[in-house]
Amino acid sequence: MELANLKDVSVFETAFGEVPGETSKLGGSASNETLSASSLKYETKVPQLEYMCLMMENMVLTKKLKGTIYAGFQKQSRAEAIYDRYLAMAEYSEIYLFGEKDKSLPTHPNIHFVDLPSNAVLTREWFLVINAPAFKSMMVAYDMDGFGTHEVEEDRNFKGMKSSSPKTVKAVSEMLASVV
C-alpha cells in the first residue's frame, strides 16, 4: 500500500460513509443496547464516546485478543486517565496511539506513539480500531467544536460512526498502518 501523508489522513472521512442509514442523536440517556450496536452513525458528546470505547477495550481485555489496535486521542494527554487499560491491552495486542505530543506517557514495548503535527486532520478525530482475528470493531468521531470551546470539555459535540464490518475495519487499519 502507498504510504499516506500523516497530515492528511482521516479515519472519519474514510469510514463514515461506510455505515448506511441516518445519523442518530445520542443524548445522555442513550441505552447500553444502542451504544453497543455493531453499526451506528451518531452525534453525541464525550461520555457516550467513552462508554463505546470502554466496551471495545473490555473485549480485548476479557478475551485476551491478539491483534492490532489503533487509538486516536487528539492529544496524547487525553489517554492518561485510561492508560492503565492500554498497558493491560498491550500484553496481548500491538497498539498505535495517535495524538499531538503534549505529554509523555510511560513506555511499553507494544505501545507505539504516533505524534501528530498540529495541522493534522486526526487532531480533530477520536478513534479506536481493533483488528484481531476473532474481533473486528471500530469507532470514530469528528470533534465538531475542538478543545477550549466549552467550559466543561465533556460537553464537546462529535459526529461519528461505529462499525464491526471486517471490510471497513480492514480498510481503516491498512490506511493507518501506512503512516506508522
C-alpha positions in Angstrom: 0.0 0.0 0.0 1.2 3.5 -0.8 2.4 5.5 2.2 -0.1 8.1 3.2 0.8 11.6 4.4 0.1 11.6 8.1 -1.1 15.3 8.0 -3.9 14.4 5.5 -5.1 11.0 6.9 -8.7 11.0 8.2 -10.4 7.9 9.8 -13.7 9.8 9.8 -13.6 10.7 6.1 -12.6 7.1 5.2 -15.2 5.3 7.3 -18.2 7.5 8.0 -19.9 6.8 4.6 -19.4 3.0 5.0 -22.3 2.9 7.6 -25.7 3.1 5.9 -28.7 5.0 7.4 -29.4 8.2 9.2 -27.4 9.8 11.9 -28.9 9.4 15.4 -28.6 12.0 18.1 -27.4 10.1 21.2 -28.0 12.0 24.4 -27.0 11.1 28.0 -29.9 8.7 28.1 -28.7 6.6 25.2 -29.2 2.9 26.1 -26.4 0.4 26.5 -28.1 -1.5 23.7 -27.8 1.5 21.4 -24.2 2.2 22.4 -23.2 -1.4 21.9 -24.8 -1.7 18.4 -22.4 -3.2 15.8 -23.2 -0.5 13.3 -24.3 3.1 14.1 -24.0 6.7 12.9 -24.3 9.2 15.6 -24.0 12.7 17.0 -23.1 12.8 20.7 -20.8 14.1 23.5 -17.8 12.8 25.3 -19.4 10.4 27.9 -21.1 8.3 25.2 -17.9 8.0 23.3 -16.0 7.0 26.4 -18.6 4.3 27.0 -18.4 2.9 23.5 -14.6 2.7 23.8 -14.7 1.1 27.2 -16.9 -1.7 25.8 -14.5 -2.3 22.9 -11.4 -2.2 25.2 -13.1 -4.6 27.6 -13.4 -7.1 24.7 -9.7 -7.0 24.2 -9.0 -7.5 27.9 -11.6 -10.2 28.7 -10.9 -12.2 25.5 -7.2 -11.6 25.7 -7.3 -10.7 22.0 -4.1 -10.7 20.0 -4.2 -8.2 17.2 -3.5 -4.6 16.3 -5.2 -1.6 17.9 -5.1 2.0 16.6 -6.3 4.6 19.0 -6.6 8.3 18.3 -6.9 10.7 21.3 -6.4 14.0 19.6 -3.8 14.8 22.3 -1.7 12.2 24.0 -2.6 13.6 27.4 -6.2 12.6 26.8 -5.1 8.9 27.1 -3.6 9.5 30.6 -6.7 8.8 32.6 -7.2 5.3 31.0 -3.6 4.5 30.2 -3.7 1.6 32.6 -6.2 -0.2 30.3 -3.8 0.4 27.4 -0.9 -1.0 29.3 -3.0 -4.1 30.1 -4.2 -4.5 26.4 -0.5 -4.2 25.3 0.1 -7.5 27.0 -1.9 -9.1 24.1 -2.0 -6.6 21.3 0.2 -4.2 19.4 -1.0 -0.7 20.0 -0.5 2.5 18.0 -1.5 5.6 19.9 -2.1 8.8 17.9 -2.2 12.3 19.2 -0.4 15.6 19.5 2.5 15.1 21.8 1.5 17.3 24.7 2.6 14.8 27.4 4.9 11.9 27.7 3.3 8.6 28.9 5.0 5.5 30.2 6.6 3.3 27.5 5.8 -0.3 26.7 7.3 -2.5 24.0 3.9 -3.0 22.4 2.7 0.6 22.5 3.9 2.9 19.8 3.3 6.6 19.9 2.4 8.4 16.6 3.0 12.1 17.2 0.6 14.2 15.2 1.6 17.5 13.7 -0.7 20.3 15.0 -2.2 20.7 11.5 -3.1 17.0 11.0 -6.7 16.2 10.3 -6.5 13.5 13.0 -6.1 16.1 15.7 -9.9 16.6 15.4 -10.7 12.9 15.4 -11.2 10.4 18.3 -11.0 6.8 17.1 -10.5 3.2 18.3 -9.9 0.5 15.7 -9.5 -3.1 16.9 -8.3 -5.5 14.2 -7.9 -9.0 15.7 -8.7 -12.3 14.0 -11.5 -13.0 16.5 -12.9 -9.5 16.8 -13.1 -6.5 14.4 -14.6 -3.3 15.6 -14.1 0.4 15.2 -15.5 3.8 16.2 -14.5 7.2 15.0 -15.9 10.6 16.0 -15.1 14.0 14.5 -14.8 16.8 17.1 -17.2 19.5 15.8 -16.2 22.0 18.5 -12.5 21.5 19.3 -10.7 21.9 22.6 -11.2 25.1 24.6 -14.7 25.9 23.3 -16.6 24.6 26.3 -16.2 25.3 30.0 -16.6 21.6 30.6 -14.7 19.5 27.9 -17.2 16.7 28.2 -19.8 18.9 26.5 -17.9 18.9 23.2 -20.0 17.7 20.3 -19.0 14.9 18.0 -20.3 13.3 14.8 -19.2 9.7 14.1 -19.8 6.1 13.4 -19.3 2.7 14.8 -18.8 -0.5 12.7 -18.0 -4.2 13.0 -17.7 -4.6 9.3 -14.5 -6.6 8.5 -14.2 -4.7 5.2 -14.3 -1.3 6.9 -12.0 -2.3 9.8 -9.5 -3.7 7.2 -9.6 -0.5 5.1 -9.1 1.8 8.0 -6.4 -0.5 9.5 -4.5 -0.5 6.2 -4.7 3.3 5.9 -3.4 3.8 9.5 -0.7 1.1 9.0 0.6 3.1 6.1 1.5 6.1 8.3 3.1 4.2 11.3 
